[in-house]
Amino acid sequence: MLRTNLGQRACRQTFRLTRVADASARSREPAIAAAIEFGSQVRTDDWKGYNGLDRLGYRRRIVRSDAEVGENLLPLANRGRRC
């Protein structure tokens, strides 16, 4: 699971990886609630398992429409952009 927090400035991001027991909503949803501030935007791929994020109070933004990650699994983590 990947968490992104946008700080005061749009270019400041924090990523947090969390291990969950399995891909079920029962495992994912408590981990999401514990790691991500209510109402935050969550950037995900188009995996259907993330469809319930709006029900939990998050704003989902799909940033990759397919499962093919190529050479860069976490493209937002390696942007090299400075504030």
C-alpha positions in Angstrom: 0.0 0.0 0.0 1.3 3.4 -0.9 0.5 6.6 1.0 1.1 10.1 -0.3 0.7 13.2 1.9 0.8 16.5 0.1 2.2 19.1 2.5 1.7 22.9 2.4 3.6 23.1 -0.9 2.4 20.9 -3.7 5.9 19.5 -4.4 6.4 18.1 -0.9 5.4 14.4 -0.7 5.8 11.6 1.8 5.4 8.0 0.9 4.7 5.3 3.4 4.6 1.6 2.6 2.5 -0.7 4.8 2.2 -4.4 4.8 -1.3 -5.8 5.0 -2.4 -9.5 5.4 -4.1 -9.8 2.0 -5.8 -7.7 -0.6 -9.3 -7.8 1.0 -11.1 -4.7 2.0 -11.2 -6.0 5.5 -7.3 -5.8 5.6 -6.9 -2.7 3.4 -9.4 -0.3 4.9 -8.1 -0.2 8.5 -4.5 0.3 7.2 -5.7 3.1 5.0 -7.6 4.8 7.8 -4.5 4.5 10.1 -2.1 5.9 7.6 -3.9 8.5 5.6 -5.7 11.6 7.0 -9.4 11.6 6.4 -10.4 13.6 3.3 -6.9 13.4 1.6 -6.4 12.7 -2.0 -5.1 9.2 -2.6 -3.3 8.5 -5.9 -3.8 4.9 -7.1 -3.6 2.8 -10.1 -7.0 1.6 -11.7 -7.2 -1.5 -9.5 -10.9 -2.1 -8.6 -9.9 -2.8 -5.0 -9.5 0.9 -4.5 -13.1 1.7 -5.6 -14.3 2.0 -2.0 -12.0 4.9 -1.0 -14.7 7.5 -1.6 -17.0 5.7 0.8 -14.2 5.9 3.5 -13.9 9.7 2.9 -10.9 9.9 0.6 -10.6 11.5 -2.8 -9.2 8.9 -5.3 -7.1 10.0 -8.2 -6.2 7.4 -10.7 -2.7 8.0 -12.0 -2.1 4.8 -13.9 -4.8 3.0 -15.9 -3.1 -0.3 -16.3 -1.0 -2.7 -14.3 2.1 -2.4 -16.4 4.7 -0.5 -14.3 7.7 -0.7 -16.6 11.0 0.4 -15.1 9.7 2.8 -12.5 7.3 1.3 -10.0 7.0 4.5 -8.0 7.3 7.3 -10.5 6.2 10.0 -8.1 8.9 9.0 -5.6 11.7 9.6 -8.2 10.7 12.9 -9.7 13.8 14.8 -8.5 11.7 18.0 -8.4 12.8 20.5 -5.8 10.7 23.2 -4.2 
